[in-house]
Amino acid sequence: MLKRGRENLPESVFEKERFEIPKAKGHIEGNKTIISNFKQIAQVLRRPIEHLLKYILRELATPGELRGNLLVIGSKVPASRINEKIRQYAYEFVLCQECGKPDTEFYREGDFMFVKCAACGAKKPVKSKI
């Protein structure tokens, strides 16, 4: 009976990768880079937009600001470099180091911040302040 039940399940249930790191969409305008889907990226990663913004700007070593739904970066930055930084952010702050699942949350314990996995229960200290 169990074998028959497994055969009736869709293929998507057996796929390993249910979480895709989003790609930045934008364009270069003069000497600035405009990212149009920055808020959506933060929502998919389930992290505070301020934390993601601070990380991206620090890693790119450039000024920037949010204007509505847009992220305006104060220099020309190729999309490949922005996507690489988003990927680094996801591996450091979103994906669990133990099981690799994206089911993590920030939480505070005293003066320290941790990333805790809801799937396996692992926790890891966060290096930078939020």
Contacts in CASP RR format, 6 or more apart in sequence:
PFRMAT RR
TARGET T0000
AUTHOR 0000-0000-0000
METHOD contacts of the structure
MODEL  1
MLKRGRENLPESVFEKERFEIPKAKGHIEGNKTIISNFKQIAQVLRRPIE
HLLKYILRELATPGELRGNLLVIGSKVPASRINEKIRQYAYEFVLCQECG
KPDTEFYREGDFMFVKCAACGAKKPVKSKI
19 95 0 8 1.000
19 101 0 8 1.000
19 102 0 8 1.000
21 45 0 8 1.000
21 86 0 8 1.000
21 87 0 8 1.000
21 90 0 8 1.000
22 37 0 8 1.000
22 40 0 8 1.000
22 41 0 8 1.000
22 44 0 8 1.000
22 45 0 8 1.000
22 86 0 8 1.000
23 79 0 8 1.000
23 83 0 8 1.000
23 86 0 8 1.000
24 35 0 8 1.000
24 37 0 8 1.000
24 38 0 8 1.000
24 41 0 8 1.000
24 79 0 8 1.000
24 82 0 8 1.000
24 83 0 8 1.000
24 86 0 8 1.000
25 35 0 8 1.000
25 36 0 8 1.000
25 37 0 8 1.000
26 33 0 8 1.000
26 34 0 8 1.000
26 35 0 8 1.000
26 36 0 8 1.000
26 37 0 8 1.000
26 79 0 8 1.000
27 33 0 8 1.000
27 34 0 8 1.000
27 36 0 8 1.000
28 34 0 8 1.000
28 76 0 8 1.000
30 76 0 8 1.000
31 74 0 8 1.000
31 75 0 8 1.000
31 76 0 8 1.000
32 72 0 8 1.000
32 73 0 8 1.000
32 74 0 8 1.000
32 75 0 8 1.000
32 76 0 8 1.000
33 72 0 8 1.000
33 73 0 8 1.000
33 74 0 8 1.000
33 75 0 8 1.000
33 76 0 8 1.000
33 77 0 8 1.000
33 82 0 8 1.000
34 70 0 8 1.000
34 71 0 8 1.000
34 72 0 8 1.000
34 73 0 8 1.000
35 70 0 8 1.000
35 71 0 8 1.000
35 73 0 8 1.000
35 82 0 8 1.000
36 69 0 8 1.000
36 70 0 8 1.000
37 69 0 8 1.000
38 49 0 8 1.000
38 52 0 8 1.000
38 53 0 8 1.000
38 66 0 8 1.000
38 69 0 8 1.000
38 70 0 8 1.000
38 71 0 8 1.000
39 49 0 8 1.000
39 68 0 8 1.000
39 69 0 8 1.000
41 52 0 8 1.000
41 86 0 8 1.000
42 48 0 8 1.000
42 49 0 8 1.000
42 52 0 8 1.000
45 52 0 8 1.000
45 89 0 8 1.000
45 90 0 8 1.000
45 93 0 8 1.000
45 94 0 8 1.000
45 102 0 8 1.000
46 94 0 8 1.000
46 102 0 8 1.000
46 105 0 8 1.000
47 89 0 8 1.000
47 93 0 8 1.000
47 94 0 8 1.000
47 106 0 8 1.000
48 106 0 8 1.000
48 130 0 8 1.000
49 66 0 8 1.000
50 130 0 8 1.000
51 93 0 8 1.000
51 130 0 8 1.000
52 89 0 8 1.000
53 66 0 8 1.000
53 71 0 8 1.000
54 128 0 8 1.000
55 85 0 8 1.000
55 89 0 8 1.000
55 93 0 8 1.000
55 128 0 8 1.000
56 71 0 8 1.000
56 82 0 8 1.000
56 85 0 8 1.000
56 86 0 8 1.000
56 89 0 8 1.000
57 63 0 8 1.000
57 64 0 8 1.000
57 73 0 8 1.000
59 85 0 8 1.000
59 88 0 8 1.000
59 89 0 8 1.000
60 73 0 8 1.000
60 75 0 8 1.000
60 77 0 8 1.000
60 81 0 8 1.000
60 82 0 8 1.000
60 85 0 8 1.000
62 73 0 8 1.000
62 74 0 8 1.000
62 75 0 8 1.000
62 77 0 8 1.000
63 73 0 8 1.000
63 74 0 8 1.000
63 75 0 8 1.000
64 71 0 8 1.000
64 72 0 8 1.000
64 73 0 8 1.000
64 74 0 8 1.000
65 71 0 8 1.000
65 72 0 8 1.000
66 72 0 8 1.000
73 82 0 8 1.000
90 102 0 8 1.000
92 127 0 8 1.000
93 104 0 8 1.000
93 106 0 8 1.000
93 115 0 8 1.000
93 126 0 8 1.000
94 102 0 8 1.000
94 104 0 8 1.000
94 115 0 8 1.000
95 101 0 8 1.000
95 102 0 8 1.000
95 104 0 8 1.000
96 102 0 8 1.000
96 103 0 8 1.000
96 104 0 8 1.000
96 115 0 8 1.000
96 117 0 8 1.000
96 119 0 8 1.000
96 120 0 8 1.000
96 122 0 8 1.000
97 122 0 8 1.000
97 124 0 8 1.000
98 117 0 8 1.000
98 120 0 8 1.000
98 121 0 8 1.000
98 122 0 8 1.000
99 117 0 8 1.000
99 119 0 8 1.000
99 120 0 8 1.000
99 122 0 8 1.000
101 117 0 8 1.000
101 119 0 8 1.000
101 120 0 8 1.000
103 117 0 8 1.000
103 118 0 8 1.000
103 119 0 8 1.000
104 115 0 8 1.000
104 116 0 8 1.000
104 117 0 8 1.000
104 118 0 8 1.000
105 115 0 8 1.000
105 116 0 8 1.000
105 118 0 8 1.000
106 113 0 8 1.000
106 114 0 8 1.000
106 115 0 8 1.000
106 126 0 8 1.000
106 130 0 8 1.000
107 113 0 8 1.000
107 114 0 8 1.000
107 116 0 8 1.000
108 114 0 8 1.000
112 125 0 8 1.000
112 126 0 8 1.000
113 125 0 8 1.000
113 126 0 8 1.000
113 129 0 8 1.000
113 130 0 8 1.000
114 123 0 8 1.000
114 124 0 8 1.000
114 125 0 8 1.000
114 126 0 8 1.000
115 123 0 8 1.000
115 124 0 8 1.000
115 126 0 8 1.000
116 122 0 8 1.000
116 123 0 8 1.000
117 123 0 8 1.000
END
